[in-house]
Amino acid sequence: MIEALQYGFMRNALAAGVLVSIACGIIGTYVVTNRIGFLSGGIAHAAYGGIGLGYFLGINPTIGAILFSLVSAIGMGLVQRRTKERSDTIIGIMWALGMALGIIFLDLSPGYKADLMSYLFGSILAVPTTDLLIMVVLNLIVITLVVLFFRQLQAISFDETFATVVSVPVDRLYLMLIAMVALTVVMTMRIVGLIMVIALLTIPPAIAGLFVGDMKRMMVLSVLLSIAFTMIGLWISFYLNLTSGATIIMVAGAAYLLGVCYQHLKTLNT
């Protein structure tokens, strides 16, 4: 791996992996705890509309994805809170419409979209310095909000009824959480792509949840696991000439299976 770091693109990939892992470890813990994986997947796929909008307007597609993801996230969050019975159907429709809108914007955009597939399947080796700066800013926003509202977010994650009784603004905090998921999705899409973003958001926290119960420790362990999976997957993909995003997810998936097997054997032996 040290040999590979002599290349500038590998150093950028390493930095991007660490930045994304921090956000995924923190926000992924809330995604797993609140069981909003489907909602997060909807936001991830709807973000494609923002990528198409970015190309259409001639701006950085990542900026377009941020704006579109935030709007989509708030919309899906409101649907989730106010239409409990059919929320999955409506979110699924918004998910599909977001992707369709992105494709239409791309069809209407002039020129050749060379790096389009990197947003769908990830391209950590092609992350530019401008995207690294955007990731730093988004990370700072996510970390600041989590630090300021940690107790309130913890309350709505474990006992929403109690949080409502003690006058915690549940709906507003929930929408803020969904917005942070959207920001994390935008960061993660350049690493593993929109297709597999939900995996990096959920697998490390799911593994951490097998071994720790405290939310803070779960976040820390999730961040460390995410960094490890990203670095190992990046190293394997570099030397075996494999797609980096898919390799990272396969490493994470294998680790999850090992964790589940370990816990199962541990249970049998007690």
ABEGO torsion letter per residue (X at the ends): XAAAAABAAAAAAAAAAAAAAAAAAAAAAAAAAAGAAAAAAAAAAAAAAAAAAAAAAGBBAAAAAAAAAAAAAAAAAAAAAABAAAAAAAAAAAAAAAAAAAAAAAAABBEBBAAAAAAAAEBAAABBAAAAAAAAAAAAAAAAAAAAAAAAAAAAAABAAAAAAAGBBAAAAAAAAAAAAAAAAAAAAAAAEAAAAAAAAAAAAAAAAAABABAAAAAAAAAAAAAAAAAAAAAAAAAAGBBAAAAAAAAAAAAAAAAAAAAAAAAAAX
